[in-house]
Amino acid sequence: MRIPKEKKEQDVEVNWRDLPGFANVYDYWQSVRRDENLPTASDIDLLALVSWLPEVSLLERVATGEMYYRFYGTAIVERIGQDFTNKNLYSLLPMASRKRLFTAFEAMIHHPCGAIAHYTNHYNAGSQGSMRTLYLPIEVNKAEGIMRVIGIAHREGGSDYAAPIDDTIVATNILSFSWIDIGFGVPDLIP
């Protein structure tokens, strides 16, 4: 299994397993896998991750272009300033980020793998911050194209000034994106 390290802007390597909660969520996800298959939705018990739930999100792809938040942790809600539960992820993103994340999540359906996204958010209060999120797939109904993805977020350091805006913009800029091999290899493309 290949576990990549990511390069930051200053060319310093970041091991995603060292970020708060990332290894815990990944190890739990691995522990509920059946043989080499993906865990199913019924295998995942969010209460098993109670220490990390404030930073956890659960997305569900119900159709092409429709990826809904089914769970959104309280720390994420506080940072964002609103609860995105039952909202389509793609409708919340700027067009450039929407295309990249759409490509990534569609690739995860057809070629099961994990991913680390490093991006910035522009918060309505007048700041912007760098985030990393670990995404891991959960099988629901592959034949119908339904899939879930569990994610855990980490806000890096402080925030920089940005002009106040009406609504927070998620993933204003995707800084890097890397795949995690979970036993099936990784897609050829990097979104």
N, C-alpha and C positions, 0 to 999 in steps of 0.2 A: 504494500500500500504506500503510495507516494503522498507525503504530507509537505506541501510547499511552504517555503518561507517567502514573505513578501518584502519588497523593497520600498522604503519610504522615500520621500522626496530627497532627503539628504543621503540616500544610498545606504541607510542603516537597515539591516535585516530585522524583520519583526516576525517572530514565531507566533502564529495565531493561537496556539495552545497556551501561551503565556497570558493571554488577555482574560480578564475576569469572567469566569463562568463558561468560556468557550470550551475548554476541555471537559468540564462537567456535563454540558449539554451533549457534546459529541460522544462521550463515553456512555452516557445514558442511552442515547440513540443507538449506539452499537450494541448495548446490552439487550435491547428488545428486538433486535433483528432475529428472524427465523432462518437459520442456516445462512445462506448468502443472499437471501431476498431482502428487499427493503422492509422496514417495519410498516405495519398497516396502521390506519387511524385508530383502530381499537387497541393496538399495542401501546400507544402513547398515552401516558397519564401525566398531565401537566402538574399535578400535585407532587409528583416525584421530583420536580424541579422547583419546589416552592422557594428555595433560597434565591433562585435566579429569575423567577417569574416577572419581577418588575421590568426586566430587560428583554423578555421573550415575546415574540410575535408568532402567530400561526396564520399562514396564508393558504387559501384554497383556490386552485385553478378549476373553474367550472366549465369554461369554454375558451376558445381562442380569443385572446384580448380581454379576458375577464379573470382577474386574480384578486380575490376579496380577502381582506383581513377578517379572520374569524376570532382572533384573540389579539389583544394589544396591551402589553404590560404597563403598569402605572407609571414607572419612571419614563417610559417613552411618551406617554400621554402628557406628563408634566413638561418634558422638554419641548414637545411639539406644540403644546397649548390646546390640543383637541384630541378626541378619541376617533380613530379611523376604523373602529370595528364596523364590519359590514360595508366598507367602502372599497371601491375598485382601486387597487394600487396604481394602475396605469393612468387613471384619471387625475391622480394627485401629482404626477411627475411632469417636469418640462419635457418637451418633445425629444430632445437628444438623449436624455436619460431613459425615457420611456422605450425608445427603440432598442437601446442596449440591454435593459433589464428584461424586456419582452423576449429578445433573442436568447438571453441567458436562461430564463425560466423554461422556455420552449425546448431548449437543448437539454435541460435537466429531465424533462419528461421522456425524451427519446433516447437519452444516453445518461442513465442515472449516475449522478455525482453530487458532491457537495461543492460549495463555493464560498469565497470570501470576497465581499465587496467593500471597497474603501471609497468613501464619498463625502461630500459636504452637504450640510443642510443650511438653509437661510431661514432663521427664526423670526417670527413676526415682531418680537420685542426689540429687534435691532441688533442681532448678533448672528454669526455663522460659526459652525463648528464642524470638525472632522469626525467622521463616524466609521466604524468597521462593523460589518454584520456577517456572521457565519450562517449559511443556509444549508439545510439538510432535507432531502426529499422523503416523503411519506407516501406510500401507495394507498390509493383509495379505490379507483376504478380505471385502470389503464385503458381498457377497451373503449371507454367513453371519454378518455382524455381528462379525467378528473384526478387531481393530485393535490396533496398538501405539502407545504414546506414549513418547517419550523426554523425560526431564526433567533439568534441572540445578538444584541447590539452592545457596542461599547463606544462611548464618547471619549475621544482623545483630548487630553489636556483641557485648557480653557477655551474660550471662544474669542473670536475677533469681532471688531465692530462691523456692522453692516447696517444700512439704512433700514429703519422700521418699515414693515410691509403689512398689508391687511391679513394675509394668511401665510403660515409657514410653508416654504417650498422644500419638499423632500428631494434629496439627491440632485441638487442644482448642478453638481459636477461629479462625475464618477472618476476618481483618481486612479484606481486600479481595480482589476477583477481577476481572480485566479481560481482555478478549479481544484478540487480535492478528490483524489481517486478513492472511491469507497469499495473497490473490488471489480468495477466494470470498465476501468480505463476512464479517460476524460475526452470530451468533445475536441475536435480539431480547432474549432473557432474560439477566439477570445473576444467576447463582446466589448 
